[in-house]
């Protein structure tokens, strides 16, 4: 739940897909779903690559 008085940072960090579209492990190709759980783990459905990418808060590589 996001509180009504939440404030947002103007600058963020790219955690997925920062190297353009493609099939490499550090690229996404037609991402179709994004989920963030209570532990701030990000899960992305990478449609064209037929894979699920997971990034845990604090990770420096995908897992």
N, CA, C, O and CB atoms as a CASP TS submission, in Angstrom:
PFRMAT TS
TARGET T0000
AUTHOR 0000-0000-0000
METHOD Language model
MODEL 1
PARENT N/A
ATOM      1  N   UNK     1       0.835  -1.187   0.000  1.00  0.00           N
ATOM      2  CA  UNK     1       0.000   0.000   0.000  1.00  0.00           C
ATOM      3  C   UNK     1       0.877   1.246   0.000  1.00  0.00           C
ATOM      4  O   UNK     1       1.871   1.321   0.721  1.00  0.00           O
ATOM      5  CB  UNK     1      -0.948   0.000   1.212  1.00  0.00           C
ATOM      6  N   UNK     2       0.504   2.194  -0.796  1.00  0.00           N
ATOM      7  CA  UNK     2       1.242   3.454  -0.879  1.00  0.00           C
ATOM      8  C   UNK     2       0.454   4.510  -0.116  1.00  0.00           C
ATOM      9  O   UNK     2      -0.698   4.785  -0.450  1.00  0.00           O
ATOM     10  CB  UNK     2       1.475   3.889  -2.372  1.00  0.00           C
ATOM     11  N   UNK     3       1.065   5.102   0.906  1.00  0.00           N
ATOM     12  CA  UNK     3       0.353   6.122   1.677  1.00  0.00           C
ATOM     13  C   UNK     3      -0.009   7.331   0.813  1.00  0.00           C
ATOM     14  O   UNK     3       0.692   7.650  -0.147  1.00  0.00           O
ATOM     15  CB  UNK     3       1.201   6.569   2.868  1.00  0.00           C
ATOM     16  N   UNK     4      -1.102   7.995   1.162  1.00  0.00           N
ATOM     17  CA  UNK     4      -1.556   9.164   0.410  1.00  0.00           C
ATOM     18  C   UNK     4      -0.537  10.293   0.450  1.00  0.00           C
ATOM     19  O   UNK     4      -0.476  11.101  -0.477  1.00  0.00           O
ATOM     20  CB  UNK     4      -2.887   9.653   0.955  1.00  0.00           C
ATOM     21  N   UNK     5       0.265  10.362   1.515  1.00  0.00           N
ATOM     22  CA  UNK     5       1.249  11.440   1.644  1.00  0.00           C
ATOM     23  C   UNK     5       2.656  10.997   1.226  1.00  0.00           C
ATOM     24  O   UNK     5       3.642  11.610   1.635  1.00  0.00           O
ATOM     25  CB  UNK     5       1.275  11.945   3.080  1.00  0.00           C
ATOM     26  N   UNK     6       2.754   9.946   0.420  1.00  0.00           N
ATOM     27  CA  UNK     6       4.056   9.451  -0.033  1.00  0.00           C
ATOM     28  C   UNK     6       4.754  10.513  -0.873  1.00  0.00           C
ATOM     29  O   UNK     6       4.109  11.265  -1.605  1.00  0.00           O
ATOM     30  CB  UNK     6       3.896   8.142  -0.843  1.00  0.00           C
ATOM     31  N   UNK     7       6.063  10.565  -0.760  1.00  0.00           N
ATOM     32  CA  UNK     7       6.863  11.440  -1.613  1.00  0.00           C
ATOM     33  C   UNK     7       7.752  10.561  -2.485  1.00  0.00           C
ATOM     34  O   UNK     7       8.078   9.435  -2.111  1.00  0.00           O
ATOM     35  CB  UNK     7       7.718  12.449  -0.763  1.00  0.00           C
ATOM     36  N   UNK     8       8.140  11.075  -3.636  1.00  0.00           N
ATOM     37  CA  UNK     8       8.888  10.293  -4.604  1.00  0.00           C
ATOM     38  C   UNK     8      10.229  10.939  -4.866  1.00  0.00           C
ATOM     39  O   UNK     8      10.352  12.163  -4.887  1.00  0.00           O
ATOM     40  CB  UNK     8       8.104  10.142  -5.905  1.00  0.00           C
ATOM     41  N   UNK     9      11.236  10.101  -5.067  1.00  0.00           N
ATOM     42  CA  UNK     9      12.556  10.598  -5.439  1.00  0.00           C
ATOM     43  C   UNK     9      12.542  10.964  -6.918  1.00  0.00           C
ATOM     44  O   UNK     9      11.957  10.261  -7.742  1.00  0.00           O
ATOM     45  CB  UNK     9      13.663   9.542  -5.137  1.00  0.00           C
ATOM     46  N   UNK    10      13.189  12.061  -7.234  1.00  0.00           N
ATOM     47  CA  UNK    10      13.209  12.519  -8.610  1.00  0.00           C
ATOM     48  C   UNK    10      14.153  11.678  -9.469  1.00  0.00           C
ATOM     49  O   UNK    10      13.915  11.518 -10.666  1.00  0.00           O
ATOM     50  CB  UNK    10      13.613  13.980  -8.666  1.00  0.00           C
ATOM     51  N   UNK    11      15.207  11.145  -8.883  1.00  0.00           N
ATOM     52  CA  UNK    11      16.181  10.338  -9.609  1.00  0.00           C
ATOM     53  C   UNK    11      16.087   8.902  -9.130  1.00  0.00           C
ATOM     54  O   UNK    11      15.921   8.650  -7.936  1.00  0.00           O
ATOM     55  CB  UNK    11      17.618  10.888  -9.422  1.00  0.00           C
ATOM     56  N   UNK    12      16.192   7.967 -10.049  1.00  0.00           N
ATOM     57  CA  UNK    12      16.096   6.560  -9.699  1.00  0.00           C
ATOM     58  C   UNK    12      17.275   5.774 -10.239  1.00  0.00           C
ATOM     59  O   UNK    12      18.222   6.339 -10.785  1.00  0.00           O
ATOM     60  CB  UNK    12      14.802   5.976 -10.219  1.00  0.00           C
ATOM     61  N   UNK    13      17.201   4.464 -10.079  1.00  0.00           N
ATOM     62  CA  UNK    13      18.238   3.549 -10.528  1.00  0.00           C
ATOM     63  C   UNK    13      17.596   2.544 -11.479  1.00  0.00           C
ATOM     64  O   UNK    13      16.562   1.959 -11.157  1.00  0.00           O
ATOM     65  CB  UNK    13      18.930   2.830  -9.320  1.00  0.00           C
ATOM     66  N   UNK    14      18.192   2.343 -12.630  1.00  0.00           N
ATOM     67  CA  UNK    14      17.715   1.326 -13.560  1.00  0.00           C
ATOM     68  C   UNK    14      18.184  -0.030 -13.064  1.00  0.00           C
ATOM     69  O   UNK    14      19.380  -0.246 -12.868  1.00  0.00           O
ATOM     70  CB  UNK    14      18.218   1.598 -15.012  1.00  0.00           C
ATOM     71  N   UNK    15      17.237  -0.949 -12.859  1.00  0.00           N
ATOM     72  CA  UNK    15      17.614  -2.276 -12.370  1.00  0.00           C
ATOM     73  C   UNK    15      17.412  -3.354 -13.423  1.00  0.00           C
ATOM     74  O   UNK    15      17.860  -4.486 -13.241  1.00  0.00           O
ATOM     75  CB  UNK    15      16.814  -2.621 -11.129  1.00  0.00           C
ATOM     76  N   UNK    16      16.745  -3.019 -14.523  1.00  0.00           N
ATOM     77  CA  UNK    16      16.514  -4.014 -15.572  1.00  0.00           C
ATOM     78  C   UNK    16      16.340  -3.319 -16.912  1.00  0.00           C
ATOM     79  O   UNK    16      15.698  -2.273 -17.000  1.00  0.00           O
ATOM     80  CB  UNK    16      15.275  -4.880 -15.249  1.00  0.00           C
ATOM     81  N   UNK    17      16.913  -3.902 -17.948  1.00  0.00           N
ATOM     82  CA  UNK    17      16.701  -3.402 -19.293  1.00  0.00           C
ATOM     83  C   UNK    17      17.465  -2.147 -19.641  1.00  0.00           C
ATOM     84  O   UNK    17      17.055  -1.410 -20.538  1.00  0.00           O
ATOM     85  CB  UNK    17      15.284  -3.155 -19.492  1.00  0.00           C
ATOM     86  N   UNK    18      18.544  -1.887 -18.971  1.00  0.00           N
ATOM     87  CA  UNK    18      19.297  -0.669 -19.223  1.00  0.00           C
ATOM     88  C   UNK    18      20.258  -0.746 -20.394  1.00  0.00           C
ATOM     89  O   UNK    18      20.987   0.211 -20.658  1.00  0.00           O
ATOM     90  CB  UNK    18      20.048  -0.308 -18.017  1.00  0.00           C
ATOM     91  N   UNK    19      20.274  -1.864 -21.099  1.00  0.00           N
ATOM     92  CA  UNK    19      21.216  -2.041 -22.210  1.00  0.00           C
ATOM     93  C   UNK    19      20.487  -2.242 -23.531  1.00  0.00           C
ATOM     94  O   UNK    19      20.990  -2.924 -24.424  1.00  0.00           O
ATOM     95  CB  UNK    19      22.140  -3.230 -21.941  1.00  0.00           C
ATOM     96  N   UNK    20      19.311  -1.655 -23.656  1.00  0.00           N
ATOM     97  CA  UNK    20      18.533  -1.766 -24.883  1.00  0.00           C
ATOM     98  C   UNK    20      17.833  -3.108 -24.994  1.00  0.00           C
ATOM     99  O   UNK    20      18.025  -3.995 -24.162  1.00  0.00           O
ATOM    100  CB  UNK    20      19.422  -1.553 -26.083  1.00  0.00           C
ATOM    101  N   UNK    21      17.024  -3.245 -26.025  1.00  0.00           N
ATOM    102  CA  UNK    21      16.268  -4.469 -26.258  1.00  0.00           C
ATOM    103  C   UNK    21      17.183  -5.569 -26.774  1.00  0.00           C
ATOM    104  O   UNK    21      18.059  -5.307 -27.599  1.00  0.00           O
ATOM    105  CB  UNK    21      15.126  -4.218 -27.247  1.00  0.00           C
ATOM    106  N   UNK    22      16.989  -6.814 -26.293  1.00  0.00           N
ATOM    107  CA  UNK    22      17.796  -7.915 -26.796  1.00  0.00           C
ATOM    108  C   UNK    22      17.600  -9.184 -26.010  1.00  0.00           C
ATOM    109  O   UNK    22      16.679  -9.298 -25.201  1.00  0.00           O
ATOM    110  CB  UNK    22      19.236  -7.543 -26.784  1.00  0.00           C
ATOM    111  N   UNK    23      18.484 -10.146 -26.256  1.00  0.00           N
ATOM    112  CA  UNK    23      18.366 -11.468 -25.649  1.00  0.00           C
ATOM    113  C   UNK    23      19.431 -11.760 -24.600  1.00  0.00           C
ATOM    114  O   UNK    23      19.400 -12.820 -23.976  1.00  0.00           O
ATOM    115  CB  UNK    23      18.428 -12.511 -26.712  1.00  0.00           C
ATOM    116  N   UNK    24      20.368 -10.847 -24.392  1.00  0.00           N
ATOM    117  CA  UNK    24      21.405 -11.062 -23.375  1.00  0.00           C
ATOM    118  C   UNK    24      20.782 -10.996 -21.982  1.00  0.00           C
ATOM    119  O   UNK    24      19.679 -10.474 -21.818  1.00  0.00           O
ATOM    120  CB  UNK    24      22.544 -10.008 -23.512  1.00  0.00           C
ATOM    121  N   UNK    25      21.477 -11.518 -20.994  1.00  0.00           N
ATOM    122  CA  UNK    25      20.945 -11.577 -19.631  1.00  0.00           C
ATOM    123  C   UNK    25      20.737 -10.187 -19.036  1.00  0.00           C
ATOM    124  O   UNK    25      19.945 -10.031 -18.107  1.00  0.00           O
ATOM    125  CB  UNK    25      21.879 -12.381 -18.740  1.00  0.00           C
ATOM    126  N   UNK    26      21.427  -9.184 -19.550  1.00  0.00           N
ATOM    127  CA  UNK    26      21.245  -7.819 -19.044  1.00  0.00           C
ATOM    128  C   UNK    26      20.302  -6.997 -19.928  1.00  0.00           C
ATOM    129  O   UNK    26      20.299  -5.767 -19.867  1.00  0.00           O
ATOM    130  CB  UNK    26      22.596  -7.116 -18.941  1.00  0.00           C
ATOM    131  N   UNK    27      19.496  -7.691 -20.757  1.00  0.00           N
ATOM    132  CA  UNK    27      18.546  -7.023 -21.642  1.00  0.00           C
ATOM    133  C   UNK    27      17.161  -7.649 -21.497  1.00  0.00           C
ATOM    134  O   UNK    27      17.028  -8.809 -21.107  1.00  0.00           O
ATOM    135  CB  UNK    27      19.023  -7.101 -23.109  1.00  0.00           C
ATOM    136  N   UNK    28      16.141  -6.872 -21.814  1.00  0.00           N
ATOM    137  CA  UNK    28      14.771  -7.364 -21.876  1.00  0.00           C
ATOM    138  C   UNK    28      14.277  -7.235 -23.310  1.00  0.00           C
ATOM    139  O   UNK    28      14.735  -6.376 -24.064  1.00  0.00           O
ATOM    140  CB  UNK    28      13.844  -6.586 -20.891  1.00  0.00           C
ATOM    141  N   UNK    29      13.328  -8.110 -23.677  1.00  0.00           N
ATOM    142  CA  UNK    29      12.738  -8.051 -25.008  1.00  0.00           C
ATOM    143  C   UNK    29      11.231  -8.232 -24.837  1.00  0.00           C
ATOM    144  O   UNK    29      10.754  -9.347 -24.627  1.00  0.00           O
ATOM    145  CB  UNK    29      13.352  -9.147 -25.970  1.00  0.00           C
ATOM    146  N   UNK    30      10.498  -7.150 -24.928  1.00  0.00           N
ATOM    147  CA  UNK    30       9.050  -7.107 -24.732  1.00  0.00           C
ATOM    148  C   UNK    30       8.634  -7.549 -23.325  1.00  0.00           C
ATOM    149  O   UNK    30       7.887  -8.517 -23.181  1.00  0.00           O
ATOM    150  CB  UNK    30       8.365  -7.983 -25.765  1.00  0.00           C
ATOM    151  N   UNK    31       9.103  -6.862 -22.301  1.00  0.00           N
ATOM    152  CA  UNK    31       8.647  -7.192 -20.947  1.00  0.00           C
ATOM    153  C   UNK    31       7.143  -6.980 -20.851  1.00  0.00           C
ATOM    154  O   UNK    31       6.627  -5.968 -21.326  1.00  0.00           O
ATOM    155  CB  UNK    31       9.387  -6.332 -19.886  1.00  0.00           C
ATOM    156  N   UNK    32       6.436  -7.926 -20.239  1.00  0.00           N
ATOM    157  CA  UNK    32       4.975  -7.885 -20.196  1.00  0.00           C
ATOM    158  C   UNK    32       4.407  -7.843 -18.787  1.00  0.00           C
ATOM    159  O   UNK    32       3.206  -7.632 -18.621  1.00  0.00           O
ATOM    160  CB  UNK    32       4.421  -9.069 -20.910  1.00  0.00           C
ATOM    161  N   UNK    33       5.221  -8.035 -17.786  1.00  0.00           N
ATOM    162  CA  UNK    33       4.700  -8.010 -16.428  1.00  0.00           C
ATOM    163  C   UNK    33       5.770  -7.578 -15.457  1.00  0.00           C
ATOM    164  O   UNK    33       6.953  -7.866 -15.639  1.00  0.00           O
ATOM    165  CB  UNK    33       4.154  -9.371 -16.035  1.00  0.00           C
ATOM    166  N   UNK    34       5.340  -6.880 -14.419  1.00  0.00           N
ATOM    167  CA  UNK    34       6.256  -6.402 -13.385  1.00  0.00           C
ATOM    168  C   UNK    34       5.569  -6.579 -12.046  1.00  0.00           C
ATOM    169  O   UNK    34       4.411  -6.195 -11.882  1.00  0.00           O
ATOM    170  CB  UNK    34       6.669  -4.906 -13.618  1.00  0.00           C
ATOM    171  N   UNK    35       6.282  -7.161 -11.083  1.00  0.00           N
ATOM    172  CA  UNK    35       5.733  -7.378  -9.753  1.00  0.00           C
ATOM    173  C   UNK    35       6.802  -7.032  -8.732  1.00  0.00           C
ATOM    174  O   UNK    35       7.961  -7.416  -8.889  1.00  0.00           O
ATOM    175  CB  UNK    35       5.241  -8.842  -9.574  1.00  0.00           C
ATOM    176  N   UNK    36       6.421  -6.312  -7.690  1.00  0.00           N
ATOM    177  CA  UNK    36       7.317  -5.999  -6.581  1.00  0.00           C
ATOM    178  C   UNK    36       6.670  -6.547  -5.325  1.00  0.00           C
ATOM    179  O   UNK    36       5.555  -6.157  -4.978  1.00  0.00           O
ATOM    180  CB  UNK    36       7.594  -4.450  -6.462  1.00  0.00           C
ATOM    181  N   UNK    37       7.374  -7.468  -4.625  1.00  0.00           N
ATOM    182  CA  UNK    37       6.782  -8.059  -3.426  1.00  0.00           C
ATOM    183  C   UNK    37       7.117  -7.243  -2.178  1.00  0.00           C
ATOM    184  O   UNK    37       7.755  -6.193  -2.263  1.00  0.00           O
ATOM    185  CB  UNK    37       7.265  -9.500  -3.253  1.00  0.00           C
ATOM    186  N   UNK    38       6.682  -7.732  -1.031  1.00  0.00           N
ATOM    187  CA  UNK    38       6.871  -7.012   0.231  1.00  0.00           C
ATOM    188  C   UNK    38       8.337  -6.854   0.613  1.00  0.00           C
ATOM    189  O   UNK    38       8.682  -5.940   1.362  1.00  0.00           O
ATOM    190  CB  UNK    38       6.142  -7.725   1.340  1.00  0.00           C
ATOM    191  N   UNK    39       9.209  -7.732   0.109  1.00  0.00           N
ATOM    192  CA  UNK    39      10.645  -7.647   0.394  1.00  0.00           C
ATOM    193  C   UNK    39      11.374  -6.786  -0.637  1.00  0.00           C
ATOM    194  O   UNK    39      12.603  -6.726  -0.634  1.00  0.00           O
ATOM    195  CB  UNK    39      11.261  -9.047   0.428  1.00  0.00           C
ATOM    196  N   UNK    40      10.631  -6.126  -1.512  1.00  0.00           N
ATOM    197  CA  UNK    40      11.155  -5.284  -2.586  1.00  0.00           C
ATOM    198  C   UNK    40      11.915  -6.086  -3.640  1.00  0.00           C
ATOM    199  O   UNK    40      12.796  -5.555  -4.315  1.00  0.00           O
ATOM    200  CB  UNK    40      12.061  -4.218  -2.007  1.00  0.00           C
ATOM    201  N   UNK    41      11.571  -7.360  -3.778  1.00  0.00           N
ATOM    202  CA  UNK    41      12.087  -8.172  -4.874  1.00  0.00           C
ATOM    203  C   UNK    41      11.270  -7.842  -6.120  1.00  0.00           C
ATOM    204  O   UNK    41      10.040  -7.849  -6.078  1.00  0.00           O
ATOM    205  CB  UNK    41      12.021  -9.707  -4.536  1.00  0.00           C
ATOM    206  N   UNK    42      11.948  -7.555  -7.221  1.00  0.00           N
ATOM    207  CA  UNK    42      11.288  -7.214  -8.479  1.00  0.00           C
ATOM    208  C   UNK    42      11.324  -8.441  -9.385  1.00  0.00           C
ATOM    209  O   UNK    42      12.378  -9.045  -9.581  1.00  0.00           O
ATOM    210  CB  UNK    42      11.974  -5.982  -9.169  1.00  0.00           C
ATOM    211  N   UNK    43      10.175  -8.804  -9.932  1.00  0.00           N
ATOM    212  CA  UNK    43      10.063  -9.931 -10.851  1.00  0.00           C
ATOM    213  C   UNK    43       9.484  -9.397 -12.160  1.00  0.00           C
ATOM    214  O   UNK    43       8.456  -8.720 -12.160  1.00  0.00           O
ATOM    215  CB  UNK    43       9.166 -11.085 -10.251  1.00  0.00           C
ATOM    216  N   UNK    44      10.150  -9.706 -13.275  1.00  0.00           N
ATOM    217  CA  UNK    44       9.737  -9.202 -14.583  1.00  0.00           C
ATOM    218  C   UNK    44       9.525 -10.385 -15.525  1.00  0.00           C
ATOM    219  O   UNK    44      10.391 -11.251 -15.651  1.00  0.00           O
ATOM    220  CB  UNK    44      10.794  -8.212 -15.164  1.00  0.00           C
ATOM    221  N   UNK    45       8.364 -10.413 -16.186  1.00  0.00           N
ATOM    222  CA  UNK    45       8.096 -11.404 -17.226  1.00  0.00           C
ATOM    223  C   UNK    45       8.648 -10.855 -18.539  1.00  0.00           C
ATOM    224  O   UNK    45       8.149  -9.859 -19.064  1.00  0.00           O
ATOM    225  CB  UNK    45       6.555 -11.724 -17.338  1.00  0.00           C
ATOM    226  N   UNK    46       9.667 -11.505 -19.057  1.00  0.00           N
ATOM    227  CA  UNK    46      10.330 -11.094 -20.298  1.00  0.00           C
ATOM    228  C   UNK    46       9.761 -11.947 -21.432  1.00  0.00           C
ATOM    229  O   UNK    46      10.273 -13.028 -21.723  1.00  0.00           O
ATOM    230  CB  UNK    46      11.903 -11.250 -20.198  1.00  0.00           C
ATOM    231  N   UNK    47       8.708 -11.456 -22.063  1.00  0.00           N
ATOM    232  CA  UNK    47       7.883 -12.222 -22.998  1.00  0.00           C
ATOM    233  C   UNK    47       8.671 -12.855 -24.143  1.00  0.00           C
ATOM    234  O   UNK    47       8.642 -14.073 -24.316  1.00  0.00           O
ATOM    235  CB  UNK    47       6.821 -11.334 -23.565  1.00  0.00           C
ATOM    236  N   UNK    48       9.363 -12.049 -24.911  1.00  0.00           N
ATOM    237  CA  UNK    48      10.005 -12.569 -26.119  1.00  0.00           C
ATOM    238  C   UNK    48      11.159 -13.515 -25.801  1.00  0.00           C
ATOM    239  O   UNK    48      11.455 -14.414 -26.588  1.00  0.00           O
ATOM    240  CB  UNK    48      10.507 -11.421 -26.971  1.00  0.00           C
ATOM    241  N   UNK    49      11.810 -13.323 -24.659  1.00  0.00           N
ATOM    242  CA  UNK    49      12.913 -14.200 -24.260  1.00  0.00           C
ATOM    243  C   UNK    49      12.432 -15.431 -23.494  1.00  0.00           C
ATOM    244  O   UNK    49      13.242 -16.275 -23.111  1.00  0.00           O
ATOM    245  CB  UNK    49      13.904 -13.429 -23.410  1.00  0.00           C
ATOM    246  N   UNK    50      11.134 -15.541 -23.271  1.00  0.00           N
ATOM    247  CA  UNK    50      10.550 -16.709 -22.602  1.00  0.00           C
ATOM    248  C   UNK    50      11.214 -16.978 -21.255  1.00  0.00           C
ATOM    249  O   UNK    50      11.642 -18.097 -20.973  1.00  0.00           O
ATOM    250  CB  UNK    50      10.671 -17.945 -23.494  1.00  0.00           C
ATOM    251  N   UNK    51      11.294 -15.933 -20.428  1.00  0.00           N
ATOM    252  CA  UNK    51      11.950 -16.095 -19.131  1.00  0.00           C
ATOM    253  C   UNK    51      11.358 -15.126 -18.111  1.00  0.00           C
ATOM    254  O   UNK    51      10.686 -14.152 -18.447  1.00  0.00           O
ATOM    255  CB  UNK    51      13.471 -15.874 -19.260  1.00  0.00           C
ATOM    256  N   UNK    52      11.637 -15.437 -16.872  1.00  0.00           N
ATOM    257  CA  UNK    52      11.283 -14.577 -15.750  1.00  0.00           C
ATOM    258  C   UNK    52      12.593 -14.080 -15.151  1.00  0.00           C
ATOM    259  O   UNK    52      13.485 -14.875 -14.854  1.00  0.00           O
ATOM    260  CB  UNK    52      10.396 -15.337 -14.677  1.00  0.00           C
ATOM    261  N   UNK    53      12.709 -12.772 -14.974  1.00  0.00           N
ATOM    262  CA  UNK    53      13.903 -12.171 -14.380  1.00  0.00           C
ATOM    263  C   UNK    53      13.553 -11.708 -12.973  1.00  0.00           C
ATOM    264  O   UNK    53      12.509 -11.093 -12.758  1.00  0.00           O
ATOM    265  CB  UNK    53      14.437 -10.980 -15.247  1.00  0.00           C
ATOM    266  N   UNK    54      14.424 -12.004 -12.017  1.00  0.00           N
ATOM    267  CA  UNK    54      14.204 -11.599 -10.624  1.00  0.00           C
ATOM    268  C   UNK    54      15.381 -10.761 -10.145  1.00  0.00           C
ATOM    269  O   UNK    54      16.539 -11.092 -10.404  1.00  0.00           O
ATOM    270  CB  UNK    54      14.011 -12.839  -9.707  1.00  0.00           C
ATOM    271  N   UNK    55      15.076  -9.680  -9.447  1.00  0.00           N
ATOM    272  CA  UNK    55      16.103  -8.829  -8.856  1.00  0.00           C
ATOM    273  C   UNK    55      15.722  -8.573  -7.414  1.00  0.00           C
ATOM    274  O   UNK    55      14.681  -7.980  -7.132  1.00  0.00           O
ATOM    275  CB  UNK    55      16.264  -7.491  -9.643  1.00  0.00           C
ATOM    276  N   UNK    56      16.579  -9.027  -6.490  1.00  0.00           N
ATOM    277  CA  UNK    56      16.335  -8.805  -5.065  1.00  0.00           C
ATOM    278  C   UNK    56      16.985  -7.499  -4.643  1.00  0.00           C
ATOM    279  O   UNK    56      18.078  -7.161  -5.097  1.00  0.00           O
ATOM    280  CB  UNK    56      16.876  -9.984  -4.214  1.00  0.00           C
ATOM    281  N   UNK    57      16.307  -6.774  -3.777  1.00  0.00           N
ATOM    282  CA  UNK    57      16.809  -5.496  -3.287  1.00  0.00           C
ATOM    283  C   UNK    57      18.228  -5.673  -2.752  1.00  0.00           C
ATOM    284  O   UNK    57      18.462  -6.501  -1.871  1.00  0.00           O
ATOM    285  CB  UNK    57      15.877  -4.924  -2.190  1.00  0.00           C
ATOM    286  N   UNK    58      19.162  -4.909  -3.273  1.00  0.00           N
ATOM    287  CA  UNK    58      20.554  -4.987  -2.846  1.00  0.00           C
ATOM    288  C   UNK    58      21.436  -5.820  -3.751  1.00  0.00           C
ATOM    289  O   UNK    58      22.661  -5.740  -3.654  1.00  0.00           O
ATOM    290  CB  UNK    58      20.619  -5.534  -1.479  1.00  0.00           C
ATOM    291  N   UNK    59      20.836  -6.632  -4.645  1.00  0.00           N
ATOM    292  CA  UNK    59      21.630  -7.428  -5.582  1.00  0.00           C
ATOM    293  C   UNK    59      22.360  -6.522  -6.567  1.00  0.00           C
ATOM    294  O   UNK    59      21.879  -5.444  -6.915  1.00  0.00           O
ATOM    295  CB  UNK    59      20.734  -8.427  -6.341  1.00  0.00           C
ATOM    296  N   UNK    60      23.519  -6.975  -7.003  1.00  0.00           N
ATOM    297  CA  UNK    60      24.246  -6.249  -8.040  1.00  0.00           C
ATOM    298  C   UNK    60      24.168  -6.979  -9.372  1.00  0.00           C
ATOM    299  O   UNK    60      24.578  -6.435 -10.398  1.00  0.00           O
ATOM    300  CB  UNK    60      25.706  -6.054  -7.633  1.00  0.00           C
ATOM    301  N   UNK    61      23.643  -8.214  -9.373  1.00  0.00           N
ATOM    302  CA  UNK    61      23.387  -8.967 -10.600  1.00  0.00           C
ATOM    303  C   UNK    61      22.008  -9.585 -10.469  1.00  0.00           C
ATOM    304  O   UNK    61      21.466  -9.664  -9.367  1.00  0.00           O
ATOM    305  CB  UNK    61      24.486 -10.065 -10.854  1.00  0.00           C
ATOM    306  N   UNK    62      21.427 -10.030 -11.595  1.00  0.00           N
ATOM    307  CA  UNK    62      20.104 -10.652 -11.511  1.00  0.00           C
ATOM    308  C   UNK    62      20.234 -12.088 -11.037  1.00  0.00           C
ATOM    309  O   UNK    62      21.292 -12.704 -11.171  1.00  0.00           O
ATOM    310  CB  UNK    62      19.384 -10.601 -12.874  1.00  0.00           C
ATOM    311  N   UNK    63      19.134 -12.626 -10.472  1.00  0.00           N
ATOM    312  CA  UNK    63      19.212 -13.947  -9.877  1.00  0.00           C
ATOM    313  C   UNK    63      18.154 -14.887 -10.288  1.00  0.00           C
ATOM    314  O   UNK    63      18.136 -16.032  -9.836  1.00  0.00           O
ATOM    315  CB  UNK    63      19.187 -13.840  -8.459  1.00  0.00           C
TER
END
